[in-house]
Amino acid sequence: MIEELSPEQLEVQAWAREFAERYIAPKALELDKDPDSPLRDELLREAAKAGVMGIAVPEALGGSATDIFAGTLVTEELAAACAGCAVLIGAASLGLTPILLSGNFPLISRFLPEITESWNAGEPKLVSLAANEPDTGSDFISGHPAGRMATRIEPEDGGYRVNGRKVFISNGSIASYISVFGMCDPTKPIREGGVCVLMPADAPGFAVGQIFDKMGQRASPAVELVFDDVWVPEENRICPEGFGWQLNRIIMSVTRPVVGAIALGIARAAYERALEYAEVRVQGGKPIVEHQAIQIMLADMATRVEAARGLVYRAARSVAAGQPDIKVSSMAKAFASDAAVANATDAIQVLGGNGYMHEYGVEKLLRDAKLTQIYEGTNQINRFEIMESVAAERSS
């Protein structure tokens, strides 16, 4: 796949790898152990100043993305160093995704400069996205007819009142703004009554609840958000009333390749570390890479990396072409995340007892990989949506 990259894309890839090796890799184990370490803010500042944080925002809007596809290359490199740090940096702008995709140009022109200027100044303001709820995750993603979203974003005299709870929100405790999904008309099904609004984190009635103690990807905090009669002016409405689910559907098409890239980075790191270890670890009088049992495992790991890369790159190119494909995006996310879990498991096996120890960082790959099978729609939901697209194609 490398030969398919342009010289400019190869340059971006090398730049991202250098950043990851210099600023992420040395901090990875410490941030996994202590997510609240001062190293977290230090990393965010470095990512902002370097332009890494702005890679998802077009250059014309103050970001650093000259090539939308290049963002996938950057994400893969960051995740290969530490998936939690990749999410920490990537989720810093995740809440901008609904704004950018909405076509709401008044809001974009009013709000984007504040955020991008903070990045360029090296004091980044983060924007989180809040959709998942204690009892509503997959229902909202799939738009299930029986699904309901408990959060209310109800019209009231020139604005909206927000009431409800969100859970597992990446960077929610350190964000300056939150893009919040909820129901503006709770009498309608989830596909028809949704809306999304932008809310400042200092709004009266908003609070951060529980900070969850995660299994993996620990560098990025996942938290509960509580909305108690929070007022949001109408000018901060991101999409028209009733179009919340449709907007989230588009977001999934765009962000699932990114999750695929995170998983690809993990899968690649697991393979590379296993191979490096196998070349120097001696058993039976020779490096274990010369043992057939190990060769078979490494061959499978290498194959998963290449297959995952093909799907992830294809999905990302569809996004870059302005034609995001929910089927291909779902395939990329599901396959790459399964590959990441399989490769991380095999890497531990190749390293044996050492692979099970924290200090080697390989067991962390498995803990990080597991989450890629869950967020942005579980892999079961992704497979449901793949077949939904297949059925639509066959009936057309």
N, C-alpha and C positions, 0 to 999 in steps of 0.2 A: 504493500500500500504506500510505502514511502515514496516510490517513484511517481506517484500520482499527485504529489504535492508540488505546488509552484515554488520557485525560489523564495518568494516573499513569505509563503506559508512555512517553509522550512526555517526561515529566519525567525519567524514568530515562535515556532516550536523550540528552537535552540534557546531563544531568549527566555521562554517560560521555564525550560529545564534548568537553565542557569539560576533563575530566581528561586525555583523550588529547592535546588541543591544548596543554595546559599542561605536562604531565609526560613525554609520550612523544615527540611530534613533534620537540622540540629535541634529544632524545637518540638518535634513530633512526639517523642516519648514523654517529655515533660508536660505538654499540654494534654496528653492522654491521661496522665496521672492527676494533674491539677488544671482543670479547664479555666479556672479563674486566675491563673498565674498572670502576672504583668506581661508575660511574653505574648499573650493574646492581643492586647492593645498594640504592642510593639509590632506584631506581624501585620495587623490591620493597617497601621500607618505606613509600613513599608510597601504593602500591596497597593495602597492608594497612591503613594508617591511614584511608584514604578509604572503605574497605569494598568496593573493587573486587575484591579477592582473594576475598572471601567471597560473591560474587554467585552462586556455584554451590551454596551451602549454605543450607538453609532458615533463616529467622530464628529459629525455635523451637529450632534446634540450635546457635545461636551465630553463624550467618552473617548475610548481609545480604539474602538473596533472599526478598522478599515475593511475588514473581511469577516463577515458573520461566522463563516465556517471556522475561522482561526480560533474562535472562542472554544470550540471543541478540542482543538489541539492543546490550548492552554490548560483547560480543565483536566485533560488526561495527564499532563505533566505534573500538575499540582497534586492530583490524587495519587500518582505513583510515589510521591514523597510522603503524603499523609492525606487520607481521604477526609478526615475531620477538619483539617485546615483548608482543604479545597472547598468544603461546604461552608466553613466560616467565611471565607472570602467570597464565594459565589452567592451565598444567601444574603450577603450585604446589599445586593442589588436585586434580589429575587422579587421584592415588592414593587419594583419598577416594571416588571414584565407585563402585568395587566394594564398599566398606564400606557406603555409603549405600543402594545398590541391593540388597544382600544380605539386608536385614532382620535383621541380626545385632545386635539391640538391646543386649545386654550389651557388645559391643565398641564400638558407637556411643557408648553412655553413658559408657564408660570412657575412650575415646580422643579423641572429638571436642572436649571442653572444653579439653584441652591445646593442640590446634591452633588453635582459634578464639580462645582467650585470647592466644596468641602474636601472632595477627593484630591483635587489638584493641590490644595493647601496642606495635605498630609494630615488633616484632622477629620477623618471620614464620618459622615452621617450615614447610618444604615437604614435600609427600608425593607421590612419583613413582609411576608405574605401570610395571612391567617385565613385558612379555610377549614381545616380539620377540627372536628368536635368530638366530645366524649362518645356520642352515640351516632355520629354521622361522619363517615369517611368515604368508604367505597360507594355508598348510596349517592353522594353528591358527585363523585367522579364519574360514575356510570350513568347518572340521571335516572335511577330506577324509579318507575312510576309510583311505588309505595314509599319512596324515600322522603324524608323530611329533614330540613335543617332548622335547628332550634334557635340559632341567632337571628334576632329581628333587627332589620334596618328599615324602620318605618317612616314614611314621609310625615313631616310636621312643619308647617309654616316656614318655607324657605330653606329647609334642611331635613335632616334625618336624626332619629333617636336610635342609638345602637344599644342592644341589650343581649347578653349571652356569654358563652364561654368557648374558648378555642384551646386545643391541646396540641402538644408536640410541635410547637411553632419555632422553627429554626431562627436563632438570633433574636427572638422576641423580647428578651430581657435587656438587650443592648441596642435596640433599634430606636431611631429618632421618629420614624413614621411606620405605620402599619397599613397595608392594603387589606381590607376586611371584606369577606364575602358573607352574605346573609340573605334572609328573605324579606322582601319589601311587601309581599302579599302572601301571608302564610296559608291562605285558603287555596292557593294554586299549587300544582305539582312542582317538584323541584326544578324541572326544566323550564318553567314559565314564570316563577315568582321570585327569582333571584336578582341580586344587585351587588355591586362592589363599590366601596367608598375608601377614600384615603383619610387616615386619622393621625394627627400628631400624638406622640407618646405622652405628651404632657397635658392631654385633654382631661378635664375634670370627669371623674367617674371611671377612668381607665386604670387598671392595676395589673401588675404581674403577679400571678399566683405561684403555683408550685414550679420549681425548677427540677426537672426530671434527671435522675441518675442513670445515664444511658449505658448500655452494653458497649457500644462502639461509637466512632465518629464523635468523640467526646469533646473535641476542641470547640465545636459549635454548640452553644447551649440550646436545649429544646425545652420549652416552657409552656405553662398554662397562662392564657390571657383572659382577663375578666372585664366585661363591659357592663357598666351599671349606669344606664340612662345617659350615655355619652352623646353629646351634641356634635354633629358634623354638618357644616354648611353645604348647601346644594352644589356650590361650585367645586366641591371635592368629590362629587359623584364621578366614578371612573367610567361606568358604562350606563346605558339607558336602563330604566327599570324593566325587569323581566328578562334581561339578557345576561344575567350573572352566570348561569350554567354554560351558555354558549361561549362566553369569554373564557371560562375555565377550560373548556374543551380545547380551545385554540392554544391556551397556555400549555396544556398537557402535550400537544403536538410539538411544541417548541422546547419544553424543558425535559422531556423524556430522553432525547438524545444526549442532553447534558448529564443526566443520571447514568446513561449508558457509558459516557466518557469517564465518569468517576469510577464506575465498575471496571471499565477497561484498564484504567490506571492501576487499580488494585490487582487485577488479574496479571497484568504485565509485571508489576513489582514482585508478585508471588513467584512467577516463573523465573525472573532474573535472579532473585535471591536464592531460589532452590538450585538453579544451575550453577551459580557461583560457589555455593557451598559444596555441591556434589563434585566439583572439579578439584577441591582441596581436601575434602574429607576422605581419609584412607581407611578402608576395611578390607580384610582378605588380601592384603598386600598391594592393593591398587585403589585409585580414586573411585568412589562409588558411582561416578558418572559412567564408568566402564562396566558396571553391573547391569545386566539386561532388565531387571525389575525396575531399576531407577530410570533407565533410558525410556522404557514404556511410559512411565509417569510423566517424564519431562516432555516426551513427544505429544502426549495428550494436552499438556499445559500449553505448549507452543501453538498447537492447533486451535485451542479455544481462544487464545489471544488474537490470532489472525482472523478467525471467523467473527469474533466480536467486533474487531476493528472494522471489518468490511460492512457490517450492519450499522454500526454507530456512524461511520463516515457517510454512508448512503443516507441515513436519516438526517444527519446534520446538513448535508448538501441540499436536501429538499427544503429545509428551513431557509438556508442561504439563498435559494432560488425563489423564495417567496411563495412556495407551494408545500407547506408542512403537511406531511402524510401521517395521520394518526396510526394507521396500520403498521407502517415501517418503523415509526417512532416507538410503538409498543413492542414490536419485535426486537428492536435494538436494546431497549431497556431490559426486557425480560431475559433475552439470551445473554447479554453481557453480565447482568447481575448473577445469573446462574453460573456463568463461567468464573466470575470472581470468587464465589463461594467454593466452587470445586477446586480452583487453583490454590486458594488459600489453605484449604484442607490438605491438598497434596503437598504443599510446601512445608507444612508442619510435619507431615509424614517423612519427607525427604530429610529434614533436619533432625528428626527423631526427638530425643529428650531436649535438645537445645531449642527446637522449634516451639516447644511448650513453655519456654521461659520468657518472661517479659523482656529481658534485656536484649534479646535478639530481634524483637519487633515483628516477628512473623505471626505469632498468635494474634497480634493486633490487627493484622490484615483480615483474618477471619471474622473478628468482631466488627470491623468496619464494613466488610463485604455484606454481612447479613442484612444490614439496613437498606442496601440498594435493592433488595428483593421486596421491600415493604413500602418505602415512600414513593411519591408520584404514582400512586395506585399500586396495590400489591401485584405480584406477578400473575396471580389468578385473575384479577380484574383486567390486567393487560392482555391476557390470553382471551378473555371474554370479548374484549374490544377488537382483537385481531379477527376473531371469528365473526363478529358483527359486521366488520368491514368486508370480509370474504363473502358473507351472505348477501350484502348489498351489491357487491360486484357481480355475483352470479345471477341476481334477479334483474339486473339492468340490461 
